[in-house]
Amino acid sequence: MSELYQKKVEESIRNFLAERFNVKKNTIQLKTSLIEDLGMDSFQSVELLYELELQYKIRIPNEALKDLKKIGDIINYICNHKTL
């Protein structure tokens, strides 16, 4: 995927998480941990996967969740699995 698409995905996810967790968008970086930094629990993780699947029209298997620990992991997953 293009760098432009990756930047759009990053911006979209940062906006979504900032709103969902009531934090400033500029505090959400690629290295931000969903669990340690944002305090996301397992239910919220599944909820996030569902939202991402809808928004990006991709399938994220539950097994992939264990590898999606940081914001950068999510962005890379989406960019690597998105079909045009």
C-alpha positions in Angstrom: 0.0 0.0 0.0 1.1 3.5 -0.6 2.5 5.8 2.1 -0.4 8.1 1.6 -2.9 5.3 2.3 -0.9 4.4 5.4 -1.0 8.0 6.7 -4.8 8.1 6.2 -5.2 4.8 8.1 -3.0 6.1 10.9 -4.9 9.4 11.1 -8.3 7.6 11.1 -7.2 5.2 13.9 -5.7 7.9 16.0 -9.0 9.9 15.7 -11.1 6.8 16.6 -9.0 5.9 19.6 -8.7 9.5 20.9 -12.5 9.8 20.9 -13.1 6.3 22.3 -10.6 6.6 25.1 -11.0 10.4 25.7 -7.3 11.2 25.2 -5.6 13.8 23.1 -4.9 12.6 19.5 -1.3 13.7 19.7 -0.6 11.3 22.6 -1.5 8.3 20.3 1.7 7.3 18.5 2.7 4.2 16.5 4.3 2.8 19.6 1.3 3.4 21.8 0.2 0.1 23.5 -3.5 -0.6 23.4 -3.4 -2.3 26.8 -0.7 -0.6 28.7 -1.1 3.0 27.4 -4.8 3.1 26.6 -6.1 0.6 29.2 -8.0 -1.4 26.6 -9.6 -4.6 27.9 -10.4 -7.8 25.9 -14.0 -6.7 25.2 -12.8 -3.4 23.9 -10.2 -5.2 21.8 -12.8 -7.3 20.1 -15.0 -4.2 19.7 -12.1 -2.4 18.0 -11.5 -5.3 15.6 -15.1 -5.2 14.6 -15.0 -1.5 14.0 -11.8 -1.9 11.9 -13.3 -4.7 9.9 -16.3 -2.6 9.0 -14.4 0.6 8.3 -11.7 -1.0 6.2 -13.7 -3.9 4.7 -11.2 -6.5 5.8 -11.4 -9.7 8.0 -9.3 -9.7 11.1 -9.3 -13.2 12.7 -9.4 -13.4 16.5 -6.1 -15.1 16.4 -4.5 -12.0 14.9 -5.5 -10.0 18.0 -2.5 -11.4 20.0 -0.2 -9.7 17.5 -1.9 -6.3 17.4 -0.6 -4.8 20.6 0.5 -1.4 19.4 -1.1 1.2 17.1 1.7 0.6 14.5 0.8 -3.1 14.5 -2.8 -2.3 13.6 -1.9 0.1 10.9 0.6 -2.4 9.4 -2.0 -5.2 9.5 -4.6 -3.1 7.8 -2.2 -1.9 5.1 -0.9 -5.4 4.4 -4.4 -7.0 4.2 -6.4 -4.3 2.4 -7.4 -5.2 -1.1 -8.2 -2.5 -3.6 
